[in-house]
Amino acid sequence: MVRDDKKDNLVLLLNHYGLSDFFYPPAVFLPLDIGRIEVLQSHGSSVDVAKSENKIQFTKVSESNDHDFVACNPSLDTSSGEGSFWKVTIQGGNWVYLGIIGNLGASIHSFSDSTSYGWTSGSRVYHGGKDREGDSGWTNFTQGECLHFHLKTNKLNMFSVQKNKRFVMDITTTVPAYYIHFNLFHLGTKISLEPLSQDEATSLLED
C-alpha cells in the first residue's frame, strides 16, 4: 500500500524505470473475431447470412411474417480484459431485436427467454425476457442506425451513434455463457455485424 501523499512520487519512479505498464497494465482490447463466428438458426434458415472477412450481413428472406431467432457462436468473453465489443448497423426492416442470450435453444420468441437482454423497435426493452417498455428512455431504431455494444461481467451497454446516447442494463441471470442474439420479423429486414475498432471501443469505455 502506498500513502496518498506518496503516489505521485511512485508514478515518477515507475516511469523512470519503465515499470508503469507492469504495475498498471493497460486495458486489454479483444476485437470480435468475425472469422470464428458460426451463425446458429435453431428453427430453420429463414435468415440469409452473407459473411465477408470483417462483416456478417443478416437478411430476412422468409415471406411469412414471423419471428426468427439468430445467435452467434462462440460465446462472448465477459470477464477478461475489457470484455466484448461489437457493432450492429440496421440497413432495412421495421422490427428487429438486438442483444444477448444465454439459451441457444430458445423459441422463435427468443427475446422473451429468461436469459435474453436487449432492445427492440417500438420502445421495447427486454430484461431477462421481461418487457420494460421505454426503459432508460429507449424509443426506437431508425434506418441506417449504427449501434456500439459492450458486455462486461454483469452490464450490457448499447451506444447509438445517431442518437449520441448510451443505454445500459444490468444482467441479473446467471448462466455459463452469453451469445450475440438477434431476432428479425419482417421480410427484407437487414442488419450487419462488425467488430468495433479500438478507437470506437475506447470511446465507448470513456463515455
C-alpha positions, 0 to 999 in steps of 0.5 A: 500500500502506498500513502496518498501523499506518496503516489505521485512520487511512485508514478515518477519512479515507475516511469523512470524505470519503465515499470508503469505498464507492469504495475498498471497494465493497460486495458486489454482490447479483444476485437470480435473475431468475425472469422470464428463466428458460426451463425446458429438458426435453431428453427430453420434458415429463414435468415440469409447470412452473407459473411465477408472477412470483417462483416456478417450481413443478416437478411430476412428472406422468409415471406411469412411474417414471423419471428426468427431467432439468430445467435452467434457462436462462440460465446462472448468473453465477459470477464477478461480484459475489457470484455466484448465489443461489437457493432450492429448497423440496421440497413432495412426492416421495421422490427428487429431485436438486438442483444444477448442470450444465454439459451441457444435453444430458445423459441422463435420468441427468443427475446422473451427467454429468461436469459435474453437482454436487449432492445427492440423497435417500438420502445421495447426493452427486454430484461431477462425476457421481461418487457420494460417498455421505454426503459432508460428512455429507449424509443426506437431504431431508425434506418441506417442506425449504427449501434456500439455494444459492450458486455462486461461481467454483469452490464450490457451497454448499447451506444447509438451513434445517431442518437449520441446516447448510451443505454445500459442494463444490468444482467441479473441471470446467471448462466455459463455463457452469453451469445450475440442474439438477434431476432428479425420479423419482417421480410427484407429486414437487414442488419450487419455485424462488425467488430468495433475498432479500438478507437470506437471501443475506447470511446465507448469505455470513456463515455 
